[in-house]
């Protein structure tokens, strides 16, 4: 089969030949239809993201396709089932093995390609916004990177479940799209101070939950916006993870600062999260209240172009198709 791994000498992805894997006990083999492109893939392709112990070196953290073989002990899936799956790696290939508990049924009202955009974003949002962030109906949530795959996912799910999403974006067009998806306010961080705009339009200490993938000086500004009992959840630090922090503000607000990583979590925990999103989010997809936003698709042979495009300006998800 064709597969994509990191080539440090070229500082990017390279296509190679690998044997088609055989599913072990508890696993299924998926013939891949499409795979999501994520920021971690770009970092891994450039040699900047260490692969978890025991994981394949093939890129790709989510994929969709058809089950073609089943390992011992698997009872919940059959050959021929259409699924999408959360992966520890291996999505940039023609076939992938995955623990059966990390698979979700491909929604009937989405194409198999569209389904590839779901697992990583939906589970990341559910874990960080709704479990760690404990977002409740009626509360306000601020999402940095509102036009990203995670941002567009979080806007729609939060809106559908009765919360009020606010976003920061990098252009007026991105802001317009986020408003269409359900955001209450979109702040162009290139031209505006998001703290000043939110405090002016909503009020000081007015945000209940913040999802931050920026880090750096955003953290102190986030904490300023948090209301009493607010929750700040970190999932990345594009502007740096080392910061100065006066924790007194957190204690005065009885606020929480936390964070998470999804990829290294053990299989049973990933299975628990898959079950949670199937129960909470799949009905929203079936009812048409949430649909993944896909910016562009590329064939697997153009993986380098897909990574270059991901590094630029896009709205929603980028996918590789097979």
Secondary structure in CASP SS format (residue, H / E / C, confidence):
PFRMAT SS
TARGET T0000
AUTHOR 0000-0000-0000
METHOD secondary structure of the structure
MODEL  1
X C 1.00
X E 1.00
X E 1.00
X E 1.00
X E 1.00
X E 1.00
X E 1.00
X C 1.00
X C 1.00
X C 1.00
X C 1.00
X E 1.00
X E 1.00
X E 1.00
X E 1.00
X E 1.00
X E 1.00
X C 1.00
X C 1.00
X C 1.00
X C 1.00
X C 1.00
X C 1.00
X C 1.00
X C 1.00
X C 1.00
X E 1.00
X E 1.00
X E 1.00
X E 1.00
X E 1.00
X E 1.00
X E 1.00
X E 1.00
X E 1.00
X E 1.00
X E 1.00
X C 1.00
X H 1.00
X H 1.00
X H 1.00
X H 1.00
X H 1.00
X H 1.00
X H 1.00
X C 1.00
X C 1.00
X C 1.00
X C 1.00
X C 1.00
X C 1.00
X C 1.00
X C 1.00
X C 1.00
X C 1.00
X C 1.00
X C 1.00
X E 1.00
X C 1.00
X C 1.00
X C 1.00
X E 1.00
X E 1.00
X E 1.00
X E 1.00
X E 1.00
X E 1.00
X E 1.00
X E 1.00
X E 1.00
X C 1.00
X C 1.00
X C 1.00
X C 1.00
X C 1.00
X C 1.00
X C 1.00
X C 1.00
X C 1.00
X C 1.00
X C 1.00
X E 1.00
X E 1.00
X E 1.00
X E 1.00
X E 1.00
X C 1.00
X C 1.00
X C 1.00
X C 1.00
X C 1.00
X C 1.00
X E 1.00
X C 1.00
X E 1.00
X E 1.00
X E 1.00
X E 1.00
X E 1.00
X H 1.00
X H 1.00
X H 1.00
X E 1.00
X E 1.00
X E 1.00
X C 1.00
X C 1.00
X C 1.00
X C 1.00
X C 1.00
X C 1.00
X H 1.00
X H 1.00
X H 1.00
X H 1.00
X C 1.00
X C 1.00
X C 1.00
X H 1.00
X H 1.00
X H 1.00
X H 1.00
X H 1.00
X H 1.00
X H 1.00
X H 1.00
X H 1.00
X H 1.00
X H 1.00
X H 1.00
X H 1.00
X H 1.00
X C 1.00
X C 1.00
X C 1.00
X C 1.00
X C 1.00
X C 1.00
X C 1.00
X E 1.00
X E 1.00
X E 1.00
X E 1.00
X E 1.00
X C 1.00
X C 1.00
X C 1.00
X E 1.00
X H 1.00
X H 1.00
X H 1.00
X H 1.00
X H 1.00
X H 1.00
X H 1.00
X H 1.00
X H 1.00
X H 1.00
X H 1.00
X H 1.00
X C 1.00
X C 1.00
X C 1.00
X E 1.00
X E 1.00
X E 1.00
X E 1.00
X E 1.00
X E 1.00
X C 1.00
X C 1.00
X H 1.00
X H 1.00
X H 1.00
X H 1.00
X H 1.00
X H 1.00
X H 1.00
X H 1.00
X H 1.00
X H 1.00
X C 1.00
X C 1.00
X C 1.00
X E 1.00
X E 1.00
X E 1.00
X E 1.00
X C 1.00
X C 1.00
X C 1.00
X C 1.00
X C 1.00
X H 1.00
X H 1.00
X H 1.00
X H 1.00
X H 1.00
X H 1.00
X H 1.00
X H 1.00
X C 1.00
X C 1.00
X C 1.00
X C 1.00
X C 1.00
X E 1.00
X E 1.00
X E 1.00
X E 1.00
X E 1.00
X E 1.00
X C 1.00
X C 1.00
X C 1.00
X C 1.00
X C 1.00
X H 1.00
X H 1.00
X H 1.00
X H 1.00
X H 1.00
X H 1.00
X H 1.00
X H 1.00
X E 1.00
X E 1.00
X E 1.00
X E 1.00
X E 1.00
X E 1.00
X E 1.00
X E 1.00
X E 1.00
X C 1.00
X C 1.00
X C 1.00
X C 1.00
X C 1.00
X C 1.00
X C 1.00
X C 1.00
X C 1.00
X C 1.00
X C 1.00
X C 1.00
X C 1.00
X H 1.00
X H 1.00
X H 1.00
X H 1.00
X H 1.00
X H 1.00
X C 1.00
X C 1.00
X E 1.00
X E 1.00
X E 1.00
X E 1.00
X C 1.00
X C 1.00
X C 1.00
X C 1.00
X C 1.00
X C 1.00
X C 1.00
X H 1.00
X H 1.00
X H 1.00
X H 1.00
X H 1.00
X H 1.00
X H 1.00
X H 1.00
X H 1.00
X H 1.00
X H 1.00
X H 1.00
X H 1.00
X H 1.00
X C 1.00
X H 1.00
X H 1.00
X H 1.00
X H 1.00
X H 1.00
X C 1.00
X C 1.00
X C 1.00
X C 1.00
X C 1.00
X C 1.00
X C 1.00
X E 1.00
X E 1.00
X E 1.00
X E 1.00
X E 1.00
X E 1.00
X H 1.00
X H 1.00
X H 1.00
X H 1.00
X H 1.00
X H 1.00
X H 1.00
X H 1.00
X H 1.00
X H 1.00
X H 1.00
X C 1.00
X C 1.00
X C 1.00
X C 1.00
X C 1.00
X E 1.00
X E 1.00
X E 1.00
X E 1.00
X E 1.00
X E 1.00
X C 1.00
END
